[in-house]
Amino acid sequence: MLLQTGTRAAISRRSADFSLILTSLCPKNFMETSFRDVPAHPWSKKEMEAFTDFIEESLEACKVPGAAVAMVNREGTILYQQTFGVKSLQTQEPVSIDTPFMIGSTTKALTSLLIALLVDKKYLQWDTPLTDLLPEFCTGSEALTKSVTIQASASAATGMPRRDFDFIFRYKGISAEDRLQEMCTMCPTTEENETFQYSNYLYMAGGYAAARSYEATGSLRQAYINAMKNLVLSPLSMTHTIFSLQEAVDLGCAKPHSWTETGAMVEVPLEVEECVESVLPAGGAWSTITDMTRYITMELKEGQIEDSPYISVENLMQRRTPSARIANKMYYGLGLMVQDEQGIEIVQHGGNTMGFSSDMFFLPKSGLGMVILTNRRAGSGFSASIRQKFLELTFSMPSTATKMRGSFVGAYQQMIHMLWEKVSFKPKDLTSIHTLVGSYKSEALGTMEIRESSLGHFQAITKDWTLTIGLEIKEENVHFLVLKESPSDGTFRFLVQSDGSLMLDGGQTNYIFIREL
């Protein structure tokens, strides 16, 4: 049993410190089994079938509509490639190897590769200040604004907190330039190099700054896309990796899926994925298993494409050097995480969006890598169990993948229970919302209207979406308005405050919605 006390903001700010403590605990005289010198075991038909069976079982257990999984070696040979399930629960169209999935923050690995290439080609240096490339860049801290460099922007070590609600809550018509302007009020909550803090906004800024070194005019978004296409995607023959929802639709993409209040998986509107298009370098790419294995092969070959140099080993490896410790045997580099799994070095980055989850990892010493793409929101537990099964079959590790999968399923069920147990959508329970009907405004998130829809039901309406409101009463004077349907799915929970305002807790940031007269 784990017991920790503190405000949500403090726990969010110190999550890496908690992880470091927990992952460092072990019994006295404990000696972990090491597979450091164990060679990778080539898979026979038996291992292939066992892996496929495990994935199929996991799809059902973890409620994943569709997935694509591939394994590649250093020579670029596809050792395993399989698709599972469907692109869409509505159409039941099967996933193919050319089906694009949104890869979320796995995009960060591609962005840091772009930056490393630009350093290689003398467009910039790792220590180039962001303001040299983007004079308009600013944060709420003058000191950080002046000091943050290209390398620091990708390090998760600047003290800038996570502010994802800002780009999820309102997104239509918001440009990259608009997102940069929003950063001018955002402040760090820890000192530089003090602890791991994951900031999609700062990663975005670094990616756009790098792109501006390559293309000095035009929109930041287009500069980034052009740099990625010319320096990363074309050389690696990643022909199905794209950066817009419409391109993804044209290529027959998978559709996003998320949970209902009962825990069932449902397809959600594709438009909700537009929220990451303005923070493109941090998580906006779509890709396929074929394209991602080409990227992994280059990493395993230490910067070569086939037998020709593509990027210097020095700048490629700079991305794998420690920037911020996440746990006892895991740290963040630059758009890549590196961990020691019982003596085996694993380089990785996963990603999650409103309705997709991905994972990409490779083992430099063994020369093996894998990509896992799914169209399920928050499916990292599924991907983690698949990776564990891969390690068990490759290195004859003790079998824990099934237990890991069970833990994820249990945690998911518990999350659904906690989110919805006390939330009611019955008109007889919603009468107190009548007094809240009206328009509200948040300085950071914009406007929201609470409206009575029909037969005693209520809706929250913004410029970008309309969601159903439920009511949760924790105790006599503590009421929450809880929004269902994506992009919320229970994560937008507004505390009704005594002065009539509504407060959305974003971890380290409280967003206050003031009623407009």
VONURO-505216 format. One line per 2 residues: their letters; for each residue x, y negated, z of C-alpha. Coordinates in nm, 3 decimals. Layout:
% residues N
A> X:Y:Z; ...
//
This chain:
% residues 517
ML> 0.000:0.000:0.000; 0.122:-0.349:-0.092
LQ> 0.023:-0.654:0.111; 0.132:-0.999:0.009
TG> -0.001:-1.332:0.125; 0.019:-1.675:-0.029
TR> -0.165:-1.902:-0.265; -0.231:-1.784:-0.618
AA> 0.000:-2.059:-0.740; 0.286:-1.946:-0.516
IS> 0.245:-1.581:-0.614; 0.236:-1.679:-0.982
RR> 0.547:-1.894:-0.941; 0.736:-1.618:-0.760
SA> 0.610:-1.310:-0.943; 0.960:-1.218:-1.062
DF> 1.093:-1.250:-0.707; 0.822:-1.014:-0.583
SL> 0.909:-0.769:-0.862; 1.277:-0.787:-0.776
IL> 1.206:-0.702:-0.412; 0.965:-0.418:-0.494
TS> 1.184:-0.258:-0.761; 1.486:-0.275:-0.531
LC> 1.320:-0.075:-0.253; 1.417:0.291:-0.229
PK> 1.465:0.554:0.044; 1.794:0.572:0.230
NF> 2.060:0.769:0.040; 1.835:0.777:-0.267
ME> 2.018:0.867:-0.589; 1.834:0.806:-0.914
TS> 1.874:1.066:-1.185; 2.071:0.913:-1.470
FR> 2.035:0.998:-1.838; 2.312:0.759:-1.939
DV> 2.529:1.029:-2.097; 2.248:1.253:-2.217
PA> 2.234:1.260:-2.598; 1.903:1.201:-2.772
HP> 1.733:1.529:-2.852; 1.621:1.557:-3.218
WS> 1.250:1.624:-3.246; 1.125:1.946:-3.397
KK> 0.769:2.016:-3.510; 0.690:2.104:-3.148
EM> 0.786:1.758:-3.016; 0.606:1.586:-3.304
EA> 0.284:1.770:-3.227; 0.316:1.710:-2.854
FT> 0.366:1.338:-2.913; 0.068:1.316:-3.150
DF> -0.153:1.508:-2.907; -0.053:1.274:-2.624
IE> -0.132:0.964:-2.830; -0.471:1.099:-2.932
ES> -0.555:1.181:-2.570; -0.436:0.838:-2.463
LE> -0.647:0.661:-2.725; -0.959:0.812:-2.574
AC> -0.853:0.771:-2.211; -0.744:0.408:-2.256
KV> -1.033:0.308:-2.484; -0.809:0.201:-2.773
PG> -1.009:0.174:-3.100; -0.708:0.203:-3.330
AA> -0.330:0.227:-3.327; -0.026:0.265:-3.548
VA> 0.298:0.419:-3.416; 0.634:0.465:-3.587
MV> 0.984:0.573:-3.484; 1.298:0.485:-3.680
NR> 1.670:0.559:-3.646; 1.977:0.344:-3.708
EG> 1.999:0.463:-4.070; 1.649:0.335:-4.138
TI> 1.495:0.680:-4.163; 1.134:0.697:-4.046
LY> 1.135:0.986:-3.800; 0.771:0.956:-3.700
QQ> 0.487:0.757:-3.850; 0.121:0.804:-3.770
TF> -0.199:0.604:-3.758; -0.491:0.666:-3.526
GV> -0.851:0.559:-3.490; -1.022:0.271:-3.664
KS> -0.965:-0.088:-3.762; -1.312:-0.177:-3.644
LQ> -1.564:-0.008:-3.416; -1.835:-0.163:-3.632
TQ> -1.721:-0.044:-3.975; -1.527:0.266:-3.860
EP> -1.269:0.204:-4.134; -0.954:0.403:-4.046
VS> -0.619:0.242:-3.969; -0.350:0.283:-4.238
ID> 0.027:0.227:-4.230; -0.029:-0.103:-4.415
TP> -0.289:-0.235:-4.170; -0.175:-0.567:-4.016
FM> -0.221:-0.606:-3.642; -0.160:-0.924:-3.447
IG> 0.164:-0.868:-3.254; 0.134:-1.155:-3.003
ST> 0.449:-1.227:-2.807; 0.646:-0.964:-2.997
TK> 0.671:-1.260:-3.239; 0.923:-1.407:-2.994
AL> 1.184:-1.150:-3.099; 1.146:-1.264:-3.461
TS> 1.163:-1.630:-3.360; 1.482:-1.581:-3.160
LL> 1.628:-1.398:-3.461; 1.543:-1.702:-3.673
IA> 1.718:-1.928:-3.422; 2.026:-1.703:-3.418
LL> 2.038:-1.712:-3.799; 2.017:-2.092:-3.797
VD> 2.307:-2.102:-3.551; 2.497:-1.868:-3.782
KK> 2.432:-2.098:-4.076; 2.534:-2.412:-3.880
YL> 2.191:-2.576:-3.888; 2.209:-2.606:-3.510
QW> 2.390:-2.473:-3.204; 2.262:-2.282:-2.903
DT> 2.325:-2.590:-2.687; 2.157:-2.838:-2.922
PL> 1.905:-3.044:-2.719; 1.546:-3.010:-2.837
TD> 1.517:-3.389:-2.855; 1.795:-3.399:-3.118
LL> 1.568:-3.201:-3.349; 1.228:-3.314:-3.221
PE> 1.253:-3.673:-3.093; 0.883:-3.654:-3.003
FC> 0.939:-3.363:-2.762; 0.873:-3.446:-2.398
TG> 0.760:-3.289:-2.072; 0.632:-3.437:-1.749
SE> 0.991:-3.419:-1.621; 1.229:-3.670:-1.776
AL> 1.526:-3.468:-1.654; 1.404:-3.146:-1.818
TK> 1.313:-3.327:-2.138; 1.670:-3.450:-2.169
SV> 1.843:-3.129:-2.064; 1.650:-2.848:-2.232
TI> 1.838:-2.691:-2.522; 1.742:-2.452:-2.799
QA> 1.881:-2.163:-2.593; 1.704:-2.273:-2.275
SA> 1.369:-2.301:-2.454; 1.381:-1.926:-2.527
SA> 1.519:-1.819:-2.189; 1.213:-1.822:-1.956
AT> 1.447:-1.984:-1.701; 1.366:-2.355:-1.717
GM> 1.104:-2.359:-1.441; 0.817:-2.440:-1.680
PR> 0.506:-2.243:-1.576; 0.264:-2.051:-1.789
RD> -0.017:-2.272:-1.926; -0.203:-2.037:-2.161
FD> -0.550:-2.167:-2.075; -0.454:-2.492:-2.249
FI> -0.434:-2.331:-2.591; -0.695:-2.060:-2.537
FR> -0.971:-2.290:-2.413; -0.968:-2.522:-2.716
YK> -0.795:-2.445:-3.042; -0.990:-2.529:-3.357
GI> -0.829:-2.816:-3.544; -0.538:-2.834:-3.298
SA> -0.199:-2.868:-3.470; 0.152:-2.783:-3.359
ED> 0.213:-3.155:-3.320; -0.090:-3.178:-3.090
RL> 0.044:-2.897:-2.873; 0.379:-3.072:-2.841
QE> 0.201:-3.387:-2.727; 0.019:-3.187:-2.459
MC> 0.354:-3.089:-2.310; 0.425:-3.449:-2.209
TM> 0.215:-3.399:-1.894; 0.345:-3.050:-1.811
CP> 0.603:-3.025:-1.533; 0.836:-2.747:-1.414
TT> 0.743:-2.587:-1.082; 1.086:-2.442:-1.002
EE> 1.439:-2.553:-1.073; 1.623:-2.451:-1.390
NE> 1.779:-2.103:-1.366; 1.604:-2.044:-1.032
TF> 1.361:-1.769:-1.137; 1.185:-1.613:-1.433
QY> 0.887:-1.816:-1.556; 0.722:-1.736:-1.888
SN> 0.619:-2.043:-2.087; 0.458:-1.997:-2.427
YL> 0.452:-2.374:-2.471; 0.827:-2.418:-2.426
YM> 0.904:-2.117:-2.646; 0.678:-2.273:-2.910
AG> 0.866:-2.604:-2.884; 1.203:-2.432:-2.930
GY> 1.080:-2.241:-3.234; 0.942:-2.553:-3.398
AA> 1.259:-2.748:-3.317; 1.469:-2.479:-3.484
AR> 1.241:-2.483:-3.787; 1.277:-2.860:-3.810
SY> 1.655:-2.817:-3.842; 1.584:-2.608:-4.153
EA> 1.311:-2.825:-4.305; 1.312:-3.191:-4.208
TG> 0.976:-3.295:-4.352; 0.619:-3.172:-4.356
SL> 0.420:-3.012:-4.077; 0.596:-2.819:-3.803
RQ> 0.380:-2.515:-3.872; 0.477:-2.502:-4.238
AY> 0.843:-2.566:-4.159; 0.840:-2.264:-3.924
IN> 0.662:-2.042:-4.177; 0.901:-2.141:-4.456
AM> 1.207:-2.078:-4.239; 1.073:-1.741:-4.128
KN> 0.988:-1.632:-4.481; 1.319:-1.739:-4.632
LV> 1.559:-1.633:-4.356; 1.386:-1.342:-4.180
LS> 1.097:-1.183:-4.366; 1.227:-1.181:-4.724
PL> 1.577:-1.049:-4.641; 1.425:-0.775:-4.423
SM> 1.157:-0.691:-4.685; 0.883:-0.756:-4.429
TH> 0.624:-0.811:-4.701; 0.315:-0.762:-4.480
TI> 0.412:-0.996:-4.196; 0.204:-1.312:-4.212
FS> 0.104:-1.612:-4.000; -0.259:-1.693:-4.073
LQ> -0.590:-1.527:-4.003; -0.704:-1.560:-4.364
EA> -0.391:-1.388:-4.496; -0.447:-1.109:-4.244
VD> -0.807:-1.066:-4.363; -0.691:-1.057:-4.726
LG> -0.451:-0.773:-4.636; -0.724:-0.571:-4.462
CA> -0.625:-0.636:-4.100; -0.750:-0.454:-3.793
KP> -1.019:-0.633:-3.592; -0.974:-0.739:-3.227
HS> -1.152:-0.561:-2.943; -1.208:-0.647:-2.579
WT> -1.414:-0.530:-2.281; -1.770:-0.596:-2.174
ET> -1.888:-0.628:-1.814; -1.954:-0.251:-1.816
GA> -1.596:-0.173:-1.923; -1.690:-0.067:-2.276
MV> -1.477:-0.180:-2.570; -1.647:-0.396:-2.832
EV> -1.528:-0.576:-3.141; -1.492:-0.952:-3.083
PL> -1.500:-1.233:-3.340; -1.177:-1.252:-3.537
EV> -1.185:-1.631:-3.497; -1.079:-1.608:-3.130
EE> -0.729:-1.518:-3.251; -0.698:-1.867:-3.400
CV> -0.599:-1.989:-3.054; -0.237:-1.881:-3.106
ES> -0.194:-2.035:-3.451; -0.087:-2.369:-3.305
VL> 0.177:-2.200:-3.084; 0.295:-1.986:-3.373
PA> 0.661:-1.919:-3.274; 0.549:-1.787:-2.935
GG> 0.296:-1.531:-3.053; 0.115:-1.589:-3.381
AW> 0.248:-1.327:-3.625; 0.060:-1.036:-3.781
ST> 0.261:-0.733:-3.888; 0.257:-0.362:-3.972
IT> 0.449:-0.062:-3.841; 0.644:-0.045:-4.167
DM> 0.759:-0.406:-4.143; 0.848:-0.381:-3.775
TR> 1.061:-0.069:-3.827; 1.263:-0.267:-4.083
YI> 1.329:-0.532:-3.821; 1.425:-0.268:-3.561
TM> 1.664:-0.101:-3.807; 1.854:-0.430:-3.848
EL> 1.881:-0.461:-3.467; 2.013:-0.105:-3.440
KE> 2.267:-0.171:-3.719; 2.388:-0.476:-3.523
GQ> 2.302:-0.735:-3.785; 2.341:-0.542:-4.107
IE> 2.085:-0.480:-4.381; 2.178:-0.149:-4.539
DS> 2.557:-0.192:-4.537; 2.577:-0.568:-4.588
PY> 2.622:-0.831:-4.314; 2.305:-1.027:-4.245
IS> 2.387:-1.205:-3.920; 2.696:-1.219:-3.702
VE> 2.710:-0.971:-3.417; 2.792:-1.257:-3.179
NL> 2.473:-1.452:-3.242; 2.256:-1.141:-3.270
MQ> 2.378:-1.021:-2.929; 2.343:-1.366:-2.771
RR> 1.972:-1.287:-2.763; 2.036:-0.987:-2.537
TP> 2.245:-1.166:-2.275; 2.077:-1.221:-1.934
SA> 1.887:-1.546:-1.883; 1.642:-1.466:-1.604
RI> 1.597:-1.157:-1.389; 1.247:-1.005:-1.405
AN> 1.303:-0.702:-1.182; 1.588:-0.504:-1.029
KM> 1.695:-0.345:-1.356; 1.526:-0.574:-1.604
YY> 1.605:-0.922:-1.732; 1.491:-1.163:-1.998
GL> 1.736:-1.262:-2.269; 1.622:-1.487:-2.555
GL> 1.294:-1.352:-2.688; 1.399:-1.003:-2.580
MV> 1.376:-0.811:-2.253; 1.650:-0.567:-2.157
QD> 1.603:-0.297:-1.895; 1.782:0.004:-1.756
EQ> 1.550:0.305:-1.753; 1.735:0.574:-1.556
GI> 2.062:0.485:-1.723; 1.917:0.425:-2.071
EI> 1.935:0.070:-2.205; 1.606:-0.035:-2.364
VQ> 1.566:-0.364:-2.553; 1.206:-0.464:-2.602
HG> 0.927:-0.717:-2.627; 0.553:-0.660:-2.609
GN> 0.265:-0.886:-2.695; -0.100:-0.942:-2.604
TM> -0.367:-1.163:-2.762; -0.746:-1.187:-2.724
GF> -0.797:-0.848:-2.886; -0.461:-0.694:-2.976
SS> -0.168:-0.543:-2.788; 0.172:-0.444:-2.925
DM> 0.508:-0.310:-2.814; 0.845:-0.293:-2.985
FF> 1.154:-0.134:-2.831; 1.484:0.016:-2.932
LP> 1.769:0.208:-2.769; 2.102:0.063:-2.895
KS> 2.318:0.354:-2.779; 2.097:0.630:-2.916
GL> 2.014:0.442:-3.235; 1.637:0.491:-3.203
GM> 1.347:0.247:-3.199; 0.970:0.249:-3.191
VI> 0.679:0.016:-3.263; 0.327:0.056:-3.122
LT> 0.043:-0.161:-3.254; -0.315:-0.154:-3.120
NR> -0.638:-0.350:-3.157; -0.727:-0.347:-2.787
RA> -0.694:-0.640:-2.550; -0.445:-0.588:-2.264
GS> -0.336:-0.245:-2.381; 0.017:-0.261:-2.239
GF> -0.051:0.038:-2.012; -0.133:0.249:-2.317
SA> 0.190:0.141:-2.487; 0.395:0.200:-2.170
SI> 0.269:0.556:-2.138; 0.348:0.622:-2.506
RQ> 0.701:0.492:-2.454; 0.742:0.712:-2.148
KF> 0.631:1.015:-2.347; 0.887:0.928:-2.613
LE> 1.162:0.918:-2.347; 1.051:1.251:-2.200
LT> 1.057:1.426:-2.537; 1.386:1.264:-2.642
FS> 1.588:1.303:-2.321; 1.409:1.588:-2.140
MP> 1.304:1.353:-1.860; 1.059:1.472:-1.592
ST> 0.701:1.444:-1.714; 0.539:1.126:-1.575
AT> 0.366:0.985:-1.884; 0.031:1.143:-1.804
KM> 0.041:1.005:-1.449; 0.139:0.663:-1.583
RG> -0.157:0.670:-1.821; -0.388:0.767:-1.535
SF> -0.262:0.474:-1.329; -0.338:0.235:-1.615
VG> -0.689:0.376:-1.658; -0.749:0.347:-1.283
AY> -0.619:-0.011:-1.275; -0.842:-0.101:-1.569
QQ> -1.150:0.039:-1.398; -1.060:-0.146:-1.079
MI> -1.013:-0.472:-1.274; -1.358:-0.438:-1.435
HM> -1.510:-0.367:-1.094; -1.341:-0.671:-0.937
LW> -1.437:-0.900:-1.226; -1.803:-0.809:-1.245
EK> -1.914:-0.637:-0.923; -2.083:-0.946:-0.774
VS> -2.168:-1.132:-1.094; -2.535:-1.153:-1.190
FK> -2.692:-1.258:-1.520; -3.050:-1.210:-1.398
PK> -3.259:-1.529:-1.422; -3.388:-1.488:-1.066
DL> -3.029:-1.511:-0.937; -2.929:-1.810:-1.151
TS> -3.166:-2.075:-1.022; -2.886:-2.274:-0.852
IH> -2.727:-2.337:-1.194; -3.018:-2.569:-1.281
TL> -2.851:-2.846:-1.082; -2.528:-2.802:-1.281
VG> -2.679:-2.850:-1.626; -2.496:-3.132:-1.804
SY> -2.169:-3.231:-1.971; -1.825:-3.201:-1.809
KS> -1.477:-3.311:-1.908; -1.128:-3.193:-1.818
EA> -0.831:-3.412:-1.904; -0.636:-3.106:-2.018
LG> -0.903:-2.880:-2.165; -1.159:-3.120:-2.308
TM> -1.537:-3.111:-2.279; -1.781:-2.838:-2.180
EI> -2.159:-2.847:-2.163; -2.371:-2.630:-1.938
RE> -2.708:-2.574:-2.097; -3.016:-2.372:-2.011
SS> -3.073:-2.152:-2.314; -3.395:-1.956:-2.273
LG> -3.593:-1.763:-2.015; -3.370:-1.871:-1.729
HF> -3.037:-1.793:-1.894; -2.749:-2.040:-1.920
QA> -2.462:-2.106:-2.160; -2.126:-2.285:-2.149
IT> -2.064:-2.466:-2.476; -1.742:-2.622:-2.601
KD> -1.635:-2.742:-2.945; -1.499:-2.396:-3.021
WT> -1.731:-2.142:-2.855; -2.058:-2.068:-2.674
LT> -2.050:-1.818:-2.387; -2.307:-1.674:-2.148
IG> -2.285:-1.780:-1.782; -2.317:-1.547:-1.486
LE> -2.313:-1.640:-1.118; -2.093:-1.490:-0.847
IK> -2.157:-1.576:-0.483; -1.861:-1.475:-0.267
EE> -2.007:-1.627:0.048; -2.272:-1.882:0.138
NV> -2.101:-2.192:-0.001; -1.857:-2.037:-0.248
HF> -2.014:-2.005:-0.593; -1.840:-1.921:-0.920
LV> -1.969:-1.963:-1.272; -1.830:-1.665:-1.466
LK> -1.824:-1.666:-1.846; -1.856:-1.346:-2.043
ES> -1.772:-1.270:-2.407; -1.434:-1.338:-2.566
PS> -1.220:-1.548:-2.523; -1.318:-1.529:-2.156
DG> -1.437:-1.173:-2.081; -1.458:-1.268:-1.715
TF> -1.127:-1.456:-1.693; -1.288:-1.803:-1.705
RF> -1.424:-1.841:-1.352; -1.529:-2.190:-1.241
LV> -1.549:-2.270:-0.871; -1.842:-2.501:-0.800
QS> -1.694:-2.768:-0.575; -1.876:-2.972:-0.311
DG> -1.854:-3.291:-0.520; -2.026:-3.125:-0.817
SL> -1.711:-3.078:-1.022; -1.600:-2.740:-1.156
ML> -1.251:-2.601:-1.099; -1.085:-2.342:-1.323
DG> -0.788:-2.178:-1.152; -0.509:-2.127:-1.403
GQ> -0.253:-1.987:-1.160; -0.020:-2.279:-1.100
TN> -0.258:-2.532:-1.255; -0.610:-2.619:-1.141
YI> -0.821:-2.759:-1.422; -1.092:-2.991:-1.288
FI> -1.406:-3.053:-1.495; -1.577:-3.376:-1.390
RE> -1.944:-3.424:-1.468; -2.003:-3.701:-1.720
L> -2.280:-3.951:-1.644
//
